[in-house]
Amino acid sequence: MPKTPPLSEPGDDLPVETRDAVTASLEPGESIERSVPMVGAHLLLTDRHLVVVRHGHSYRPASGIRTWRLDHQLDLRIEPGRLLIDVRGSVVAVLYHAPQAVAIRSLVAAARRGSGLL
């Protein structure tokens, strides 16, 4: 049975199929540190990457799971109702509901620390 990466936060509500899908894209020893449900997706932060897993990811091989390394090229911008993920001008928008705003800000702050931007 494949081992799924552990979360450092108790009470994880990440769906099993989402965890299983992202496990294949993680590097050896990489673990999921945070997860936030978004509109039509899950936003995950590992100790090395930011990952967006869209609902129905198995039907979207090119865009169902997107991964960005935490480095100085990753620019995260929070706008009302959406998070913009920008790497050198290539922007991906992920939508969220207002109650998720605090979790989004926390995840973005952690990602910025991980990329050395804070």
Biopython code that builds the backbone (N, CA, C, O; Angstrom):
import numpy as np
from Bio.PDB.StructureBuilder import StructureBuilder

atoms = [
    (1, "MET", "N", (0.851, -1.182, 0.000)),
    (1, "MET", "CA", (0.000, 0.000, 0.000)),
    (1, "MET", "C", (0.893, 1.240, 0.000)),
    (1, "MET", "O", (1.819, 1.321, 0.807)),
    (2, "PRO", "N", (0.632, 2.237, -0.909)),
    (2, "PRO", "CA", (1.476, 3.422, -0.950)),
    (2, "PRO", "C", (1.310, 4.259, 0.308)),
    (2, "PRO", "O", (0.224, 4.368, 0.876)),
    (3, "LYS", "N", (2.401, 4.834, 0.712)),
    (3, "LYS", "CA", (2.392, 5.679, 1.897)),
    (3, "LYS", "C", (2.016, 7.095, 1.491)),
    (3, "LYS", "O", (2.631, 7.660, 0.587)),
    (4, "THR", "N", (1.013, 7.681, 2.145)),
    (4, "THR", "CA", (0.647, 9.059, 1.849)),
    (4, "THR", "C", (1.447, 9.974, 2.751)),
    (4, "THR", "O", (1.729, 9.625, 3.897)),
    (5, "PRO", "N", (1.813, 11.136, 2.248)),
    (5, "PRO", "CA", (2.630, 12.037, 3.046)),
    (5, "PRO", "C", (1.856, 12.549, 4.255)),
    (5, "PRO", "O", (0.667, 12.853, 4.152)),
    (6, "PRO", "N", (2.517, 12.641, 5.380)),
    (6, "PRO", "CA", (1.830, 13.113, 6.579)),
    (6, "PRO", "C", (1.618, 14.619, 6.551)),
    (6, "PRO", "O", (2.382, 15.355, 5.926)),
    (7, "LEU", "N", (0.595, 15.057, 7.220)),
    (7, "LEU", "CA", (0.361, 16.473, 7.437)),
    (7, "LEU", "C", (0.854, 16.810, 8.829)),
    (7, "LEU", "O", (0.734, 16.004, 9.751)),
    (8, "SER", "N", (1.403, 17.993, 8.978)),
    (8, "SER", "CA", (1.881, 18.382, 10.293)),
    (8, "SER", "C", (0.763, 18.914, 11.173)),
    (8, "SER", "O", (0.943, 19.069, 12.381)),
    (9, "GLU", "N", (-0.387, 19.195, 10.580)),
    (9, "GLU", "CA", (-1.503, 19.721, 11.345)),
    (9, "GLU", "C", (-2.524, 18.626, 11.619)),
    (9, "GLU", "O", (-2.947, 17.936, 10.692)),
    (10, "PRO", "N", (-2.928, 18.452, 12.874)),
    (10, "PRO", "CA", (-3.956, 17.453, 13.166)),
    (10, "PRO", "C", (-5.310, 17.892, 12.609)),
    (10, "PRO", "O", (-5.527, 19.072, 12.336)),
    (11, "GLY", "N", (-6.202, 16.944, 12.446)),
    (11, "GLY", "CA", (-7.541, 17.268, 11.975)),
    (11, "GLY", "C", (-7.606, 17.527, 10.485)),
    (11, "GLY", "O", (-8.487, 18.253, 10.025)),
    (12, "ASP", "N", (-6.704, 16.959, 9.731)),
    (12, "ASP", "CA", (-6.669, 17.150, 8.287)),
    (12, "ASP", "C", (-7.982, 16.703, 7.660)),
    (12, "ASP", "O", (-8.471, 15.610, 7.946)),
    (13, "ASP", "N", (-8.557, 17.554, 6.798)),
    (13, "ASP", "CA", (-9.795, 17.194, 6.106)),
    (13, "ASP", "C", (-9.572, 17.049, 4.609)),
    (13, "ASP", "O", (-10.520, 17.133, 3.829)),
    (14, "LEU", "N", (-8.335, 16.833, 4.206)),
    (14, "LEU", "CA", (-8.015, 16.661, 2.797)),
    (14, "LEU", "C", (-8.584, 15.336, 2.302)),
    (14, "LEU", "O", (-8.314, 14.291, 2.892)),
    (15, "PRO", "N", (-9.372, 15.366, 1.219)),
    (15, "PRO", "CA", (-9.941, 14.126, 0.707)),
    (15, "PRO", "C", (-8.846, 13.117, 0.324)),
    (15, "PRO", "O", (-7.788, 13.496, -0.178)),
    (16, "VAL", "N", (-9.114, 11.855, 0.566)),
    (16, "VAL", "CA", (-8.143, 10.794, 0.310)),
    (16, "VAL", "C", (-7.701, 10.801, -1.147)),
    (16, "VAL", "O", (-6.511, 10.649, -1.423)),
    (17, "GLU", "N", (-8.627, 10.974, -2.087)),
    (17, "GLU", "CA", (-8.253, 10.953, -3.500)),
    (17, "GLU", "C", (-7.318, 12.112, -3.849)),
    (17, "GLU", "O", (-6.454, 11.967, -4.714)),
    (18, "THR", "N", (-7.481, 13.249, -3.193)),
    (18, "THR", "CA", (-6.592, 14.381, -3.422)),
    (18, "THR", "C", (-5.209, 14.085, -2.859)),
    (18, "THR", "O", (-4.201, 14.351, -3.512)),
    (19, "ARG", "N", (-5.159, 13.541, -1.658)),
    (19, "ARG", "CA", (-3.869, 13.162, -1.055)),
    (19, "ARG", "C", (-3.146, 12.142, -1.923)),
    (19, "ARG", "O", (-1.947, 12.265, -2.172)),
    (20, "ASP", "N", (-3.882, 11.136, -2.381)),
    (20, "ASP", "CA", (-3.263, 10.098, -3.209)),
    (20, "ASP", "C", (-2.732, 10.680, -4.512)),
    (20, "ASP", "O", (-1.659, 10.291, -4.974)),
    (21, "ALA", "N", (-3.478, 11.612, -5.109)),
    (21, "ALA", "CA", (-3.053, 12.212, -6.378)),
    (21, "ALA", "C", (-1.783, 13.035, -6.214)),
    (21, "ALA", "O", (-0.906, 13.000, -7.077)),
    (22, "VAL", "N", (-1.680, 13.769, -5.123)),
    (22, "VAL", "CA", (-0.517, 14.631, -4.945)),
    (22, "VAL", "C", (0.712, 13.842, -4.488)),
    (22, "VAL", "O", (1.841, 14.280, -4.708)),
    (23, "THR", "N", (0.510, 12.709, -3.870)),
    (23, "THR", "CA", (1.628, 11.892, -3.394)),
    (23, "THR", "C", (2.604, 11.564, -4.514)),
    (23, "THR", "O", (3.817, 11.578, -4.307)),
    (24, "ALA", "N", (2.086, 11.274, -5.685)),
    (24, "ALA", "CA", (2.938, 10.901, -6.818)),
    (24, "ALA", "C", (3.832, 12.042, -7.287)),
    (24, "ALA", "O", (4.878, 11.797, -7.889)),
    (25, "SER", "N", (3.438, 13.282, -7.023)),
    (25, "SER", "CA", (4.228, 14.412, -7.501)),
    (25, "SER", "C", (5.237, 14.927, -6.471)),
    (25, "SER", "O", (6.019, 15.828, -6.774)),
    (26, "LEU", "N", (5.227, 14.372, -5.272)),
    (26, "LEU", "CA", (6.148, 14.843, -4.236)),
    (26, "LEU", "C", (7.527, 14.201, -4.364)),
    (26, "LEU", "O", (7.669, 13.070, -4.829)),
    (27, "GLU", "N", (8.521, 14.946, -3.944)),
    (27, "GLU", "CA", (9.893, 14.444, -3.923)),
    (27, "GLU", "C", (10.079, 13.549, -2.696)),
    (27, "GLU", "O", (9.318, 13.660, -1.735)),
    (28, "PRO", "N", (11.072, 12.673, -2.716)),
    (28, "PRO", "CA", (11.338, 11.837, -1.543)),
    (28, "PRO", "C", (11.563, 12.704, -0.300)),
    (28, "PRO", "O", (12.337, 13.661, -0.328)),
    (29, "GLY", "N", (10.882, 12.357, 0.774)),
    (29, "GLY", "CA", (11.008, 13.084, 2.028)),
    (29, "GLY", "C", (10.180, 14.352, 2.127)),
    (29, "GLY", "O", (10.161, 14.988, 3.181)),
    (30, "GLU", "N", (9.497, 14.735, 1.060)),
    (30, "GLU", "CA", (8.673, 15.941, 1.062)),
    (30, "GLU", "C", (7.347, 15.640, 1.750)),
    (30, "GLU", "O", (6.786, 14.559, 1.572)),
    (31, "SER", "N", (6.845, 16.588, 2.533)),
    (31, "SER", "CA", (5.578, 16.359, 3.226)),
    (31, "SER", "C", (4.665, 17.573, 3.092)),
    (31, "SER", "O", (5.126, 18.703, 2.938)),
    (32, "ILE", "N", (3.368, 17.314, 3.155)),
    (32, "ILE", "CA", (2.365, 18.366, 3.093)),
    (32, "ILE", "C", (2.304, 19.031, 4.461)),
    (32, "ILE", "O", (2.141, 18.362, 5.481)),
    (33, "GLU", "N", (2.437, 20.363, 4.473)),
    (33, "GLU", "CA", (2.399, 21.104, 5.728)),
    (33, "GLU", "C", (1.065, 21.787, 5.973)),
    (33, "GLU", "O", (0.638, 21.920, 7.120)),
    (34, "ARG", "N", (0.407, 22.218, 4.917)),
    (34, "ARG", "CA", (-0.885, 22.914, 5.043)),
    (34, "ARG", "C", (-1.755, 22.578, 3.849)),
    (34, "ARG", "O", (-1.262, 22.289, 2.759)),
    (35, "SER", "N", (-3.053, 22.621, 4.074)),
    (35, "SER", "CA", (-3.996, 22.480, 2.967)),
    (35, "SER", "C", (-5.173, 23.412, 3.213)),
    (35, "SER", "O", (-5.622, 23.593, 4.345)),
    (36, "VAL", "N", (-5.658, 23.995, 2.132)),
    (36, "VAL", "CA", (-6.811, 24.890, 2.205)),
    (36, "VAL", "C", (-7.750, 24.532, 1.066)),
    (36, "VAL", "O", (-7.338, 24.534, -0.094)),
    (37, "PRO", "N", (-9.017, 24.221, 1.377)),
    (37, "PRO", "CA", (-9.978, 23.987, 0.298)),
    (37, "PRO", "C", (-10.290, 25.309, -0.402)),
    (37, "PRO", "O", (-10.512, 26.334, 0.242)),
    (38, "MET", "N", (-10.300, 25.262, -1.719)),
    (38, "MET", "CA", (-10.594, 26.433, -2.535)),
    (38, "MET", "C", (-11.866, 26.146, -3.325)),
    (38, "MET", "O", (-12.488, 25.101, -3.137)),
    (39, "VAL", "N", (-12.253, 27.051, -4.196)),
    (39, "VAL", "CA", (-13.397, 26.824, -5.066)),
    (39, "VAL", "C", (-12.927, 25.909, -6.193)),
    (39, "VAL", "O", (-12.157, 26.333, -7.054)),
    (40, "GLY", "N", (-13.383, 24.665, -6.194)),
    (40, "GLY", "CA", (-13.038, 23.715, -7.249)),
    (40, "GLY", "C", (-11.640, 23.146, -7.161)),
    (40, "GLY", "O", (-11.151, 22.557, -8.125)),
    (41, "ALA", "N", (-10.981, 23.311, -6.017)),
    (41, "ALA", "CA", (-9.601, 22.839, -5.898)),
    (41, "ALA", "C", (-9.180, 22.763, -4.432)),
    (41, "ALA", "O", (-9.910, 23.177, -3.532)),
    (42, "HIS", "N", (-7.990, 22.227, -4.224)),
    (42, "HIS", "CA", (-7.324, 22.272, -2.921)),
    (42, "HIS", "C", (-5.965, 22.919, -3.140)),
    (42, "HIS", "O", (-5.268, 22.605, -4.105)),
    (43, "LEU", "N", (-5.595, 23.818, -2.247)),
    (43, "LEU", "CA", (-4.291, 24.452, -2.266)),
    (43, "LEU", "C", (-3.461, 23.790, -1.179)),
    (43, "LEU", "O", (-3.869, 23.743, -0.019)),
    (44, "LEU", "N", (-2.300, 23.280, -1.554)),
    (44, "LEU", "CA", (-1.430, 22.580, -0.612)),
    (44, "LEU", "C", (-0.084, 23.271, -0.547)),
    (44, "LEU", "O", (0.419, 23.785, -1.546)),
    (45, "LEU", "N", (0.486, 23.273, 0.634)),
    (45, "LEU", "CA", (1.835, 23.781, 0.815)),
    (45, "LEU", "C", (2.668, 22.653, 1.396)),
    (45, "LEU", "O", (2.333, 22.092, 2.439)),
    (46, "THR", "N", (3.758, 22.325, 0.711)),
    (46, "THR", "CA", (4.685, 21.340, 1.235)),
    (46, "THR", "C", (5.897, 22.105, 1.758)),
    (46, "THR", "O", (5.926, 23.335, 1.726)),
    (47, "ASP", "N", (6.870, 21.387, 2.225)),
    (47, "ASP", "CA", (8.088, 22.053, 2.677)),
    (47, "ASP", "C", (8.929, 22.550, 1.503)),
    (47, "ASP", "O", (9.939, 23.221, 1.717)),
    (48, "ARG", "N", (8.528, 22.231, 0.249)),
    (48, "ARG", "CA", (9.299, 22.631, -0.931)),
    (48, "ARG", "C", (8.473, 23.251, -2.056)),
    (48, "ARG", "O", (9.018, 23.949, -2.911)),
    (49, "HIS", "N", (7.166, 23.002, -2.061)),
    (49, "HIS", "CA", (6.333, 23.404, -3.192)),
    (49, "HIS", "C", (4.978, 23.965, -2.761)),
    (49, "HIS", "O", (4.500, 23.715, -1.654)),
    (50, "LEU", "N", (4.382, 24.724, -3.666)),
    (50, "LEU", "CA", (2.978, 25.100, -3.598)),
    (50, "LEU", "C", (2.283, 24.246, -4.647)),
    (50, "LEU", "O", (2.757, 24.146, -5.779)),
    (51, "VAL", "N", (1.166, 23.630, -4.284)),
    (51, "VAL", "CA", (0.483, 22.704, -5.188)),
    (51, "VAL", "C", (-0.998, 23.054, -5.247)),
    (51, "VAL", "O", (-1.628, 23.288, -4.216)),
    (52, "VAL", "N", (-1.554, 23.090, -6.458)),
    (52, "VAL", "CA", (-3.000, 23.235, -6.647)),
    (52, "VAL", "C", (-3.494, 21.936, -7.275)),
    (52, "VAL", "O", (-3.035, 21.525, -8.341)),
    (53, "VAL", "N", (-4.440, 21.303, -6.587)),
    (53, "VAL", "CA", (-5.064, 20.077, -7.102)),
    (53, "VAL", "C", (-6.521, 20.424, -7.399)),
    (53, "VAL", "O", (-7.324, 20.616, -6.486)),
    (54, "ARG", "N", (-6.844, 20.501, -8.671)),
    (54, "ARG", "CA", (-8.207, 20.850, -9.080)),
    (54, "ARG", "C", (-9.134, 19.650, -8.911)),
    (54, "ARG", "O", (-8.727, 18.505, -9.108)),
    (55, "HIS", "N", (-10.375, 19.924, -8.545)),
    (55, "HIS", "CA", (-11.366, 18.846, -8.488)),
    (55, "HIS", "C", (-11.500, 18.263, -9.891)),
    (55, "HIS", "O", (-11.506, 19.005, -10.872)),
    (56, "GLY", "N", (-11.605, 16.966, -9.989)),
    (56, "GLY", "CA", (-11.656, 16.317, -11.292)),
    (56, "GLY", "C", (-10.292, 16.249, -11.946)),
    (56, "GLY", "O", (-10.188, 16.158, -13.169)),
    (57, "HIS", "N", (-9.237, 16.294, -11.128)),
    (57, "HIS", "CA", (-7.866, 16.318, -11.653)),
    (57, "HIS", "C", (-7.556, 15.152, -12.577)),
    (57, "HIS", "O", (-6.732, 15.288, -13.481)),
    (58, "SER", "N", (-8.197, 14.014, -12.370)),
    (58, "SER", "CA", (-7.901, 12.857, -13.221)),
    (58, "SER", "C", (-8.379, 13.074, -14.655)),
    (58, "SER", "O", (-7.906, 12.398, -15.569)),
    (59, "TYR", "N", (-9.309, 14.006, -14.867)),
    (59, "TYR", "CA", (-9.797, 14.305, -16.215)),
    (59, "TYR", "C", (-9.020, 15.450, -16.865)),
    (59, "TYR", "O", (-9.278, 15.800, -18.016)),
    (60, "ARG", "N", (-8.074, 16.031, -16.134)),
    (60, "ARG", "CA", (-7.304, 17.176, -16.627)),
    (60, "ARG", "C", (-5.811, 16.887, -16.493)),
    (60, "ARG", "O", (-5.156, 17.473, -15.631)),
    (61, "PRO", "N", (-5.269, 16.026, -17.296)),
    (61, "PRO", "CA", (-3.866, 15.654, -17.105)),
    (61, "PRO", "C", (-2.887, 16.826, -17.183)),
    (61, "PRO", "O", (-1.857, 16.800, -16.511)),
    (62, "ALA", "N", (-3.177, 17.835, -17.974)),
    (62, "ALA", "CA", (-2.239, 18.954, -18.127)),
    (62, "ALA", "C", (-2.368, 19.987, -17.016)),
    (62, "ALA", "O", (-1.373, 20.602, -16.632)),
    (63, "SER", "N", (-3.581, 20.191, -16.492)),
    (63, "SER", "CA", (-3.777, 21.275, -15.522)),
    (63, "SER", "C", (-4.409, 20.827, -14.213)),
    (63, "SER", "O", (-4.657, 21.661, -13.342)),
    (64, "GLY", "N", (-4.672, 19.561, -14.052)),
    (64, "GLY", "CA", (-5.350, 19.085, -12.844)),
    (64, "GLY", "C", (-4.521, 19.207, -11.590)),
    (64, "GLY", "O", (-5.054, 19.471, -10.512)),
    (65, "ILE", "N", (-3.209, 19.015, -11.720)),
    (65, "ILE", "CA", (-2.294, 19.198, -10.592)),
    (65, "ILE", "C", (-1.164, 20.098, -11.069)),
    (65, "ILE", "O", (-0.419, 19.747, -11.984)),
    (66, "ARG", "N", (-1.044, 21.265, -10.437)),
    (66, "ARG", "CA", (0.015, 22.224, -10.781)),
    (66, "ARG", "C", (0.916, 22.397, -9.569)),
    (66, "ARG", "O", (0.435, 22.477, -8.438)),
    (67, "THR", "N", (2.214, 22.456, -9.801)),
    (67, "THR", "CA", (3.192, 22.551, -8.725)),
    (67, "THR", "C", (4.197, 23.659, -9.028)),
    (67, "THR", "O", (4.676, 23.796, -10.153)),
    (68, "TRP", "N", (4.503, 24.447, -7.996)),
    (68, "TRP", "CA", (5.502, 25.506, -8.108)),
    (68, "TRP", "C", (6.497, 25.381, -6.957)),
    (68, "TRP", "O", (6.104, 25.211, -5.802)),
    (69, "ARG", "N", (7.774, 25.467, -7.278)),
    (69, "ARG", "CA", (8.825, 25.419, -6.256)),
    (69, "ARG", "C", (8.785, 26.700, -5.429)),
    (69, "ARG", "O", (8.565, 27.787, -5.964)),
    (70, "LEU", "N", (8.997, 26.565, -4.132)),
    (70, "LEU", "CA", (9.089, 27.734, -3.262)),
    (70, "LEU", "C", (10.458, 28.370, -3.465)),
    (70, "LEU", "O", (11.458, 27.917, -2.908)),
    (71, "ASP", "N", (10.486, 29.425, -4.270)),
    (71, "ASP", "CA", (11.731, 30.145, -4.507)),
    (71, "ASP", "C", (11.408, 31.606, -4.781)),
    (71, "ASP", "O", (10.245, 32.006, -4.726)),
    (72, "HIS", "N", (12.419, 32.397, -5.073)),
    (72, "HIS", "CA", (12.247, 33.840, -5.255)),
    (72, "HIS", "C", (11.446, 34.198, -6.512)),
    (72, "HIS", "O", (11.016, 35.343, -6.646)),
    (73, "GLN", "N", (11.236, 33.266, -7.423)),
    (73, "GLN", "CA", (10.458, 33.550, -8.629)),
    (73, "GLN", "C", (8.947, 33.422, -8.396)),
    (73, "GLN", "O", (8.151, 33.898, -9.205)),
    (74, "LEU", "N", (8.561, 32.784, -7.302)),
    (74, "LEU", "CA", (7.149, 32.587, -6.993)),
    (74, "LEU", "C", (6.583, 33.853, -6.351)),
    (74, "LEU", "O", (7.049, 34.286, -5.298)),
    (75, "ASP", "N", (5.582, 34.436, -6.990)),
    (75, "ASP", "CA", (4.932, 35.645, -6.481)),
    (75, "ASP", "C", (3.471, 35.310, -6.213)),
    (75, "ASP", "O", (2.735, 34.950, -7.132)),
    (76, "LEU", "N", (3.052, 35.425, -4.967)),
    (76, "LEU", "CA", (1.670, 35.133, -4.575)),
    (76, "LEU", "C", (0.986, 36.435, -4.201)),
    (76, "LEU", "O", (1.478, 37.193, -3.365)),
    (77, "ARG", "N", (-0.159, 36.687, -4.832)),
    (77, "ARG", "CA", (-0.920, 37.899, -4.559)),
    (77, "ARG", "C", (-2.350, 37.523, -4.194)),
    (77, "ARG", "O", (-3.022, 36.787, -4.916)),
    (78, "ILE", "N", (-2.796, 38.043, -3.062)),
    (78, "ILE", "CA", (-4.163, 37.783, -2.611)),
    (78, "ILE", "C", (-5.029, 38.970, -3.001)),
    (78, "ILE", "O", (-4.727, 40.119, -2.679)),
    (79, "GLU", "N", (-6.111, 38.661, -3.702)),
    (79, "GLU", "CA", (-7.123, 39.652, -4.053)),
    (79, "GLU", "C", (-8.446, 39.150, -3.490)),
    (79, "GLU", "O", (-8.569, 37.965, -3.181)),
    (80, "PRO", "N", (-9.428, 40.017, -3.352)),
    (80, "PRO", "CA", (-10.714, 39.537, -2.852)),
    (80, "PRO", "C", (-11.256, 38.394, -3.721)),
    (80, "PRO", "O", (-11.534, 38.579, -4.906)),
    (81, "GLY", "N", (-11.397, 37.236, -3.123)),
    (81, "GLY", "CA", (-11.975, 36.095, -3.814)),
    (81, "GLY", "C", (-11.037, 35.281, -4.681)),
    (81, "GLY", "O", (-11.454, 34.276, -5.259)),
    (82, "ARG", "N", (-9.763, 35.693, -4.790)),
    (82, "ARG", "CA", (-8.844, 34.884, -5.592)),
    (82, "ARG", "C", (-7.390, 35.066, -5.155)),
    (82, "ARG", "O", (-6.980, 36.117, -4.662)),
    (83, "LEU", "N", (-6.648, 34.004, -5.360)),
    (83, "LEU", "CA", (-5.213, 33.997, -5.132)),
    (83, "LEU", "C", (-4.547, 33.911, -6.490)),
    (83, "LEU", "O", (-4.871, 33.033, -7.289)),
    (84, "LEU", "N", (-3.621, 34.812, -6.755)),
    (84, "LEU", "CA", (-2.881, 34.797, -8.007)),
    (84, "LEU", "C", (-1.504, 34.202, -7.755)),
    (84, "LEU", "O", (-0.765, 34.660, -6.884)),
    (85, "ILE", "N", (-1.172, 33.184, -8.524)),
    (85, "ILE", "CA", (0.118, 32.511, -8.439)),
    (85, "ILE", "C", (0.868, 32.893, -9.704)),
    (85, "ILE", "O", (0.473, 32.522, -10.809)),
    (86, "ASP", "N", (1.952, 33.637, -9.534)),
    (86, "ASP", "CA", (2.672, 34.202, -10.673)),
    (86, "ASP", "C", (4.134, 33.765, -10.627)),
    (86, "ASP", "O", (4.832, 33.986, -9.637)),
    (87, "VAL", "N", (4.578, 33.146, -11.708)),
    (87, "VAL", "CA", (5.991, 32.813, -11.868)),
    (87, "VAL", "C", (6.432, 33.389, -13.206)),
    (87, "VAL", "O", (6.057, 32.883, -14.263)),
    (88, "ARG", "N", (7.221, 34.436, -13.153)),
    (88, "ARG", "CA", (7.757, 35.093, -14.342)),
    (88, "ARG", "C", (6.680, 35.462, -15.365)),
    (88, "ARG", "O", (6.874, 35.264, -16.565)),
    (89, "GLY", "N", (5.563, 35.990, -14.906)),
    (89, "GLY", "CA", (4.517, 36.441, -15.803)),
    (89, "GLY", "C", (3.476, 35.412, -16.186)),
    (89, "GLY", "O", (2.464, 35.760, -16.794)),
    (90, "SER", "N", (3.699, 34.166, -15.850)),
    (90, "SER", "CA", (2.700, 33.122, -16.091)),
    (90, "SER", "C", (1.833, 33.027, -14.837)),
    (90, "SER", "O", (2.276, 32.552, -13.792)),
    (91, "VAL", "N", (0.590, 33.490, -14.964)),
    (91, "VAL", "CA", (-0.284, 33.630, -13.797)),
    (91, "VAL", "C", (-1.398, 32.598, -13.806)),
    (91, "VAL", "O", (-2.045, 32.370, -14.828)),
    (92, "VAL", "N", (-1.613, 31.974, -12.644)),
    (92, "VAL", "CA", (-2.726, 31.064, -12.434)),
    (92, "VAL", "C", (-3.566, 31.653, -11.302)),
    (92, "VAL", "O", (-3.029, 32.029, -10.261)),
    (93, "ALA", "N", (-4.876, 31.733, -11.502)),
    (93, "ALA", "CA", (-5.781, 32.234, -10.472)),
    (93, "ALA", "C", (-6.549, 31.068, -9.855)),
    (93, "ALA", "O", (-7.028, 30.176, -10.554)),
    (94, "VAL", "N", (-6.650, 31.099, -8.539)),
    (94, "VAL", "CA", (-7.417, 30.098, -7.807)),
    (94, "VAL", "C", (-8.427, 30.870, -6.954)),
    (94, "VAL", "O", (-8.056, 31.781, -6.214)),
    (95, "LEU", "N", (-9.693, 30.501, -7.064)),
    (95, "LEU", "CA", (-10.757, 31.213, -6.363)),
    (95, "LEU", "C", (-10.983, 30.659, -4.964)),
    (95, "LEU", "O", (-10.774, 29.474, -4.706)),
    (96, "TYR", "N", (-11.417, 31.544, -4.060)),
    (96, "TYR", "CA", (-11.759, 31.118, -2.706)),
    (96, "TYR", "C", (-12.965, 31.905, -2.200)),
    (96, "TYR", "O", (-13.293, 32.971, -2.721)),
    (97, "HIS", "N", (-13.614, 31.360, -1.181)),
    (97, "HIS", "CA", (-14.739, 32.028, -0.526)),
    (97, "HIS", "C", (-14.214, 32.841, 0.654)),
    (97, "HIS", "O", (-13.169, 32.511, 1.216)),
    (98, "ALA", "N", (-14.916, 33.884, 1.029)),
    (98, "ALA", "CA", (-14.485, 34.783, 2.105)),
    (98, "ALA", "C", (-14.088, 34.057, 3.398)),
    (98, "ALA", "O", (-13.099, 34.452, 4.016)),
    (99, "PRO", "N", (-14.809, 33.016, 3.838)),
    (99, "PRO", "CA", (-14.407, 32.349, 5.080)),
    (99, "PRO", "C", (-13.016, 31.688, 5.011)),
    (99, "PRO", "O", (-12.435, 31.366, 6.047)),
    (100, "GLN", "N", (-12.492, 31.490, 3.818)),
    (100, "GLN", "CA", (-11.175, 30.866, 3.654)),
    (100, "GLN", "C", (-10.036, 31.889, 3.667)),
    (100, "GLN", "O", (-8.867, 31.507, 3.619)),
    (101, "ALA", "N", (-10.359, 33.170, 3.730)),
    (101, "ALA", "CA", (-9.351, 34.227, 3.589)),
    (101, "ALA", "C", (-8.244, 34.132, 4.641)),
    (101, "ALA", "O", (-7.072, 34.317, 4.312)),
    (102, "VAL", "N", (-8.585, 33.854, 5.876)),
    (102, "VAL", "CA", (-7.564, 33.777, 6.933)),
    (102, "VAL", "C", (-6.611, 32.620, 6.660)),
    (102, "VAL", "O", (-5.397, 32.773, 6.787)),
    (103, "ALA", "N", (-7.153, 31.466, 6.287)),
    (103, "ALA", "CA", (-6.307, 30.302, 5.986)),
    (103, "ALA", "C", (-5.422, 30.576, 4.774)),
    (103, "ALA", "O", (-4.272, 30.138, 4.740)),
    (104, "ILE", "N", (-5.943, 31.295, 3.778)),
    (104, "ILE", "CA", (-5.160, 31.643, 2.593)),
    (104, "ILE", "C", (-4.002, 32.554, 2.986)),
    (104, "ILE", "O", (-2.863, 32.325, 2.579)),
    (105, "ARG", "N", (-4.293, 33.589, 3.779)),
    (105, "ARG", "CA", (-3.223, 34.505, 4.198)),
    (105, "ARG", "C", (-2.143, 33.771, 4.991)),
    (105, "ARG", "O", (-0.954, 34.037, 4.818)),
    (106, "SER", "N", (-2.549, 32.863, 5.844)),
    (106, "SER", "CA", (-1.590, 32.083, 6.634)),
    (106, "SER", "C", (-0.726, 31.203, 5.739)),
    (106, "SER", "O", (0.489, 31.134, 5.925)),
    (107, "LEU", "N", (-1.344, 30.532, 4.771)),
    (107, "LEU", "CA", (-0.601, 29.675, 3.848)),
    (107, "LEU", "C", (0.372, 30.502, 3.005)),
    (107, "LEU", "O", (1.515, 30.095, 2.798)),
    (108, "VAL", "N", (-0.073, 31.650, 2.524)),
    (108, "VAL", "CA", (0.783, 32.517, 1.712)),
    (108, "VAL", "C", (1.972, 33.010, 2.538)),
    (108, "VAL", "O", (3.097, 33.035, 2.039)),
    (109, "ALA", "N", (1.742, 33.400, 3.781)),
    (109, "ALA", "CA", (2.849, 33.843, 4.645)),
    (109, "ALA", "C", (3.852, 32.713, 4.845)),
    (109, "ALA", "O", (5.060, 32.948, 4.804)),
    (110, "ALA", "N", (3.372, 31.497, 5.059)),
    (110, "ALA", "CA", (4.261, 30.344, 5.222)),
    (110, "ALA", "C", (5.035, 30.057, 3.930)),
    (110, "ALA", "O", (6.217, 29.715, 3.974)),
    (111, "ALA", "N", (4.365, 30.197, 2.784)),
    (111, "ALA", "CA", (5.039, 29.977, 1.493)),
    (111, "ALA", "C", (6.126, 31.025, 1.277)),
    (111, "ALA", "O", (7.201, 30.706, 0.767)),
    (112, "ARG", "N", (5.861, 32.250, 1.653)),
    (112, "ARG", "CA", (6.862, 33.310, 1.496)),
    (112, "ARG", "C", (8.066, 33.059, 2.404)),
    (112, "ARG", "O", (9.206, 33.308, 2.011)),
    (113, "ARG", "N", (7.812, 32.567, 3.613)),
    (113, "ARG", "CA", (8.925, 32.194, 4.493)),
    (113, "ARG", "C", (9.727, 31.056, 3.879)),
    (113, "ARG", "O", (10.957, 31.059, 3.935)),
    (114, "GLY", "N", (9.036, 30.084, 3.294)),
    (114, "GLY", "CA", (9.699, 28.938, 2.674)),
    (114, "GLY", "C", (10.512, 29.311, 1.460)),
    (114, "GLY", "O", (11.492, 28.642, 1.133)),
    (115, "SER", "N", (10.110, 30.390, 0.778)),
    (115, "SER", "CA", (10.839, 30.812, -0.419)),
    (115, "SER", "C", (11.933, 31.816, -0.080)),
    (115, "SER", "O", (12.682, 32.244, -0.958)),
    (116, "GLY", "N", (12.024, 32.190, 1.190)),
    (116, "GLY", "CA", (13.040, 33.147, 1.612)),
    (116, "GLY", "C", (12.662, 34.596, 1.352)),
    (116, "GLY", "O", (13.528, 35.470, 1.387)),
    (117, "LEU", "N", (11.375, 34.873, 1.090)),
    (117, "LEU", "CA", (10.942, 36.227, 0.800)),
    (117, "LEU", "C", (10.535, 37.013, 2.031)),
    (117, "LEU", "O", (10.291, 38.216, 1.938)),
    (118, "LEU", "N", (10.457, 36.362, 3.181)),
    (118, "LEU", "CA", (10.118, 37.095, 4.428)),
    (118, "LEU", "C", (11.278, 37.059, 5.376)),
    (118, "LEU", "O", (11.196, 37.613, 6.472)),
]
sb = StructureBuilder()
sb.init_structure("model")
sb.init_model(0)
sb.init_chain("A")
sb.init_seg("    ")
for serial, (resi, resn, name, xyz) in enumerate(atoms, 1):
    if name == "N":
        sb.init_residue(resn, " ", resi, " ")
    sb.init_atom(name, np.array(xyz, "f"), 0.0, 1.0, " ", f" {name:<3s}", serial, name[0])
structure = sb.get_structure()
